[in-house]
Amino acid sequence: RYLSCDKIGLLTANSDAITPLESFAILPTADTPGTFQIQTLRDTFLTIRAPRSVKANPPPEVRGDETEITFNTTLRVRMQARFKPRLKASREEKARERISRRELEEAAGRRLEEHEVKMLKRARREGNYHEALLDIKVKSKHDKFG
């Protein structure tokens, strides 16, 4: 189910599909780094207010009808570590994708032609590098297991 905000500011999670009502814009706060405002389709903001109830330990009131950016609309978004983007991993993958002609020739055991180098670099990006390298070794009879 997807979270949506209706025209009077009530938040519900009844929809099975994403429509514009279930779409929110996240705006970073200029003066406080690491905090955001969540804006709805109708240019209002999600807000969390102190409860107005007189019960013991009432939950805070969450609505989507605030028209101005205030302290109550400023949120710090936290997530579980498994959902955080892995920027370091993407850098390592990009570094792994780059390989020099010299390294390819050492792996193949001979001088490679231009089309073979291009094919091996593409195979390394796509993930079938070892199979392509084995094909080149078999063609040149350099691999004793080929």
Secondary structure, DSSP 8 states (H G I E B T S, - for coil): -EEEE-TTS-EEEEESS--GGG--EEEE-SSSTT-EEEE-TTS-EEEEE-----SSS---EEEEEE-S--GGG-B-----GGGS--HHHHHHHHHHH---HHHHHHHHTS---HHHHHHHHHHHHHT-HHHHHHHHHHHTT--TT-
